[in-house]
Amino acid sequence: MKKIFPLMVFALILGIQSLCGAAKISDGTFQNHEDLICPVVSTGDAVVDRKINVAIIAELDRFTTSVYNAKMFNGWKIEMMKSRYVIGCNENFGTKILSLIFDEKNSFKDRNNSSHYIHGLNFDTTTGEILNMDYFIKQGNFYDREEFTRHVERKLLEYCRRENIQPLPDAIPIKDLPDYYNFYLDKNIHLYFIFQYDSGIAILPREVGVVDLDLNS
């Protein structure tokens, strides 16, 4: 079985170590909402900064729009809407990658359930472009998306056996993986894949919640 992203190999693949240091990140708020905390990224390149920060705003807009739409269509009252973020990889080990993990929660009054989402956004800090799954498949030395999907599937089934979790009916074999939002790199350059029921890839039951799976373990 292949193990993706050994630290030194990954650093060598991505090239020369950064001499200018990691991207600078400060806290901001989305639409002046004190519970919607978002990162403001500065790389020293105005064009790159704009691309990254516009993508971050789009992520928060996507989240809040879904909450406001549920409020409007169902007549619900918003009880809580929060967003926080964690920095995963910030050009660690000489990579030119910034990985941000967004933790988003919301609930409505007089409703028994709340929603919790974790999304990853991964950027090339030299161009500002969002890195999709195909980028990581290539860097991980997998032949194609199918081979990578089977690798993720094996790791998930190992996790399910350890935790005594039964995947949803017909969820295995995994048909395909999303291109964005469901993965991130941590500070040790481990690639994590995020499984959650409301994420476009319903494989585990809703009650399991969010599972972020270390594909290097």
C-alpha positions as CSV (number, residue, x, y, z in Angstrom):
1,M,0.0,0.0,0.0
2,K,1.4,3.4,-0.9
3,K,1.9,6.0,1.8
4,I,1.4,9.5,0.4
5,F,3.5,12.6,1.2
6,P,6.6,11.4,3.1
7,L,7.9,14.7,4.5
8,M,11.2,15.0,2.8
9,V,9.9,13.6,-0.5
10,F,7.0,16.0,-0.6
11,A,9.3,18.9,0.2
12,L,11.7,17.9,-2.6
13,I,8.8,17.5,-5.1
14,L,7.5,21.0,-4.4
15,G,10.9,22.6,-4.8
16,I,13.0,25.3,-3.2
17,Q,12.5,26.1,0.4
18,S,10.9,29.4,1.1
19,L,13.3,32.2,2.0
20,C,10.7,34.8,2.7
21,G,8.8,32.9,5.4
22,A,5.2,31.9,5.8
23,A,2.2,33.9,4.8
24,K,1.1,36.4,7.4
25,I,-2.4,35.8,8.7
26,S,-4.6,38.0,10.9
27,D,-8.2,37.7,12.2
28,G,-11.0,39.5,10.5
29,T,-14.8,39.3,10.6
30,F,-17.2,38.5,7.8
31,Q,-19.7,41.3,7.2
32,N,-18.8,42.7,10.6
33,H,-20.4,39.7,12.3
34,E,-18.4,39.1,15.5
35,D,-19.1,35.4,15.5
36,L,-17.9,34.9,11.9
37,I,-14.1,35.0,12.3
38,C,-12.1,34.6,9.1
39,P,-8.5,34.8,8.2
40,V,-7.0,37.8,6.3
41,V,-3.9,36.5,4.4
42,S,-0.9,38.5,3.3
43,T,1.9,37.0,1.2
44,G,3.5,40.3,0.1
45,D,2.0,40.0,-3.4
46,A,-1.2,42.1,-3.8
47,V,-2.5,40.0,-6.7
48,V,-2.0,36.7,-4.8
49,D,-3.5,38.2,-1.7
50,R,-6.6,39.3,-3.5
51,K,-7.2,35.8,-5.0
52,I,-6.8,34.1,-1.6
53,N,-8.9,36.5,0.3
54,V,-11.7,36.6,-2.3
55,A,-11.8,32.8,-2.0
56,I,-12.0,33.0,1.8
57,I,-14.9,35.5,1.5
58,A,-16.6,33.1,-0.9
59,E,-16.4,30.3,1.6
60,L,-18.0,32.4,4.4
61,D,-20.6,33.6,1.9
62,R,-21.4,30.0,0.9
63,F,-21.9,29.1,4.6
64,T,-24.0,32.1,5.6
65,T,-26.1,32.0,2.5
66,S,-27.1,28.4,3.2
67,V,-28.2,29.4,6.7
68,Y,-30.1,32.5,5.5
69,N,-31.9,30.4,2.9
70,A,-33.0,27.9,5.5
71,K,-34.3,30.7,7.6
72,M,-36.2,32.3,4.7
73,F,-37.7,29.1,3.2
74,N,-38.6,27.4,6.5
75,G,-39.5,30.5,8.6
76,W,-36.9,29.5,11.2
77,K,-35.1,31.9,13.5
78,I,-31.4,31.8,13.7
79,E,-30.2,30.9,17.2
80,M,-26.5,30.6,16.4
81,M,-24.1,31.0,13.4
82,K,-20.4,30.8,14.0
83,S,-17.3,30.4,12.0
84,R,-13.7,29.8,13.2
85,Y,-10.6,28.7,11.4
86,V,-7.4,26.8,12.1
87,I,-4.1,27.1,10.1
88,G,-3.0,23.7,8.9
89,C,0.1,24.0,6.7
90,N,1.6,27.5,6.2
91,E,4.5,26.8,3.8
92,N,5.8,24.2,6.3
93,F,8.9,22.2,5.2
94,G,9.4,24.6,2.4
95,T,6.1,23.9,0.6
96,K,4.3,26.8,-1.1
97,I,1.0,25.7,0.3
98,L,-1.4,27.4,2.7
99,S,-4.1,25.1,4.2
100,L,-6.9,26.7,6.1
101,I,-9.5,24.6,8.0
102,F,-12.9,26.3,8.5
103,D,-15.1,25.2,11.4
104,E,-18.7,26.4,10.8
105,K,-21.7,25.8,13.1
106,N,-25.3,27.0,13.1
107,S,-28.6,26.2,14.8
108,F,-32.2,27.5,14.8
109,K,-34.5,28.3,17.6
110,D,-37.0,25.5,18.6
111,R,-35.1,23.0,16.5
112,N,-33.5,20.0,18.1
113,N,-30.5,19.7,15.8
114,S,-27.6,21.9,14.8
115,S,-25.3,21.8,11.8
116,H,-21.5,21.5,11.9
117,Y,-19.3,21.7,8.9
118,I,-15.5,21.5,8.5
119,H,-14.1,22.7,5.2
120,G,-10.5,22.9,4.0
121,L,-9.2,25.5,1.5
122,N,-5.7,24.9,0.1
123,F,-3.8,27.6,-1.8
124,D,-0.6,27.9,-3.8
125,T,1.0,30.9,-2.1
126,T,2.9,31.8,-5.3
127,T,-0.1,32.2,-7.5
128,G,-3.1,32.4,-5.1
129,E,-4.8,29.6,-6.9
130,I,-7.0,27.1,-5.0
131,L,-5.4,23.6,-5.1
132,N,-7.8,20.8,-6.0
133,M,-7.7,17.1,-5.3
134,D,-6.0,16.3,-8.6
135,Y,-3.0,18.4,-7.5
136,F,-2.5,16.3,-4.4
137,I,-3.1,13.0,-6.3
138,K,-0.2,14.0,-8.6
139,Q,2.1,15.1,-5.8
140,G,1.3,11.9,-3.9
141,N,2.5,9.8,-6.8
142,F,-0.8,8.1,-7.5
143,Y,-1.5,6.9,-11.0
144,D,-5.0,8.5,-11.2
145,R,-8.1,9.5,-9.2
146,E,-9.3,5.9,-9.1
147,E,-6.2,4.7,-7.4
148,F,-6.3,7.5,-4.9
149,T,-10.0,7.0,-4.2
150,R,-9.3,3.3,-3.3
151,H,-6.6,4.5,-1.0
152,V,-9.0,6.8,0.8
153,E,-11.6,4.0,0.9
154,R,-9.1,1.6,2.6
155,K,-8.2,4.1,5.2
156,L,-11.8,4.9,5.9
157,L,-12.7,1.2,6.3
158,E,-9.8,0.7,8.7
159,Y,-11.1,3.6,10.8
160,C,-14.7,2.2,10.7
161,R,-13.5,-1.2,11.9
162,R,-11.5,0.4,14.8
163,E,-14.5,2.6,15.8
164,N,-17.2,0.0,15.1
165,I,-18.9,2.3,12.6
166,Q,-21.0,1.0,9.7
167,P,-20.9,3.0,6.5
168,L,-24.2,3.9,4.9
169,P,-25.8,1.3,2.5
170,D,-24.3,1.4,-1.0
171,A,-21.7,4.0,0.1
172,I,-18.9,1.5,-0.5
173,P,-17.2,1.4,-2.9
174,I,-16.8,5.2,-3.0
175,K,-17.9,6.4,-6.4
176,D,-15.9,9.7,-6.5
177,L,-14.3,12.3,-4.2
178,P,-15.1,16.0,-4.2
179,D,-12.5,18.3,-5.9
180,Y,-12.5,20.9,-3.1
181,Y,-13.3,21.6,0.6
182,N,-12.9,18.0,1.9
183,F,-9.2,17.9,2.5
184,Y,-6.3,19.8,4.0
185,L,-2.6,19.5,5.0
186,D,-1.5,19.8,8.6
187,K,1.7,21.3,9.9
188,N,3.5,18.0,9.4
189,I,2.4,17.8,5.7
190,H,-0.1,15.0,6.5
191,L,-3.0,15.0,4.1
192,Y,-6.4,14.8,5.9
193,F,-9.7,13.9,4.2
194,I,-12.9,15.2,5.8
195,F,-16.0,12.9,5.9
196,Q,-19.2,14.5,7.0
197,Y,-22.8,13.7,6.1
198,D,-23.8,17.1,4.7
199,S,-20.7,17.6,2.5
200,G,-21.7,16.2,-0.9
201,I,-20.2,12.8,0.0
202,A,-22.6,11.0,2.4
203,I,-20.7,7.9,3.4
204,L,-21.0,7.8,7.2
205,P,-24.2,8.2,9.1
206,R,-25.2,11.7,10.2
207,E,-24.8,10.9,13.9
208,V,-21.1,10.0,13.4
209,G,-20.5,13.7,12.9
210,V,-17.3,15.0,11.4
211,V,-14.4,12.6,10.8
212,D,-11.1,14.0,9.5
213,L,-9.0,11.1,8.5
214,D,-5.2,11.2,8.4
215,L,-4.2,9.5,5.1
216,N,-0.6,9.2,6.2
217,S,-1.3,7.3,9.4
